[in-house]
């Protein structure tokens, strides 16, 4: 099948400017692998953008508006450049439009679901899924193979839970006798997951001890993430691979945690906070801050490009809120 980039963008209501003659594409590929019949994108600025575009064989490349009059279609190639405000966001919208895929539905015969739990309409429950006592799964939610939802868990509508995820098991909490022996702190609460949440493979979300663990609407959680008991994460945040979040920590709306970052227990992150890869956060972080390092400290004033903020779906205002 062939698509017209102008028609696609107009259907999506995205403002654009085209430089070049070619406007149709058959596939969407990375800028390094694309051919003259493919659509790709470049969100970089300056010399890196110029180099990538010059060396690409893509027929159509979506670029940043601020690259107008700086980058141009490569000479000798049948190439067009399409300038938009946010190429990453635009390419995601295009992919979702032209590669629409119907979500699976139905319950696998080898899934195990407690009689005390409820499954909403149009859900998919994959192979070897275990859903324990007192769970409630919302409508249009997809739960892939080998997921364990242990107990006391509410999952909202239109969520996606990838293979190997564990939700609602006991967290790690013990008290010591004077003798030095340990006794487990009981976890008698649960997990509440909002609507349109995605949880990637092999992540663990512990249930609460005396208050629920809560994941807000629209939040996306990458693979191999550890979320301890009583953690509260706001709406539309992104928690990337390897993040460890200690117990009773609170994370605001529209936050981003980088690869292999660690958030100590009982701290607070405000809204629109960015945590750099590998950072170890041991104290509260105010709204709109950017922190990095071990221990993490503010680097907001040192950020000279908005690329970091684009990745997190935010804008660099140049100052803290």
Beta strands, then each sheet from edge to edge (+ up, - down):
strand 1: 3-4
strand 2: 17-19
strand 3: 24-25
strand 4: 27-28
strand 5: 38-41
strand 6: 60-64
strand 7: 80-84
strand 8: 106-107
strand 9: 112-113
strand 10: 118-119
strand 11: 124-125
strand 12: 130-133
strand 13: 136-137
strand 14: 142-143
strand 15: 148-151
strand 16: 153-155
strand 17: 160-161
strand 18: 166-169
strand 19: 174-176
strand 20: 182-184
strand 21: 191-193
strand 22: 198-199
strand 23: 204-206
strand 24: 213-215
strand 25: 220-221
strand 26: 226-227
strand 27: 232-233
strand 28: 238-239
strand 29: 244-245
strand 30: 250-251
strand 31: 256-257
strand 32: 262-263
strand 33: 268-269
strand 34: 274-275
strand 35: 280-281
strand 36: 290-292
strand 37: 297-298
sheet 1: 1+ 3-
sheet 2: 2+ 7- 6- 5- 4-
sheet 3: 8+ 11+ 14+ 17+ 22+ 25+ 28+ 31+ 34+ 36+ 37-
sheet 4: 9+ 12+ 15+ 18+ 23+ 26+ 29+ 32+ 35+
sheet 5: 10+ 13+ 16+ 21+ 24+ 27+ 30+ 33+
sheet 6: 19+ 20-
end
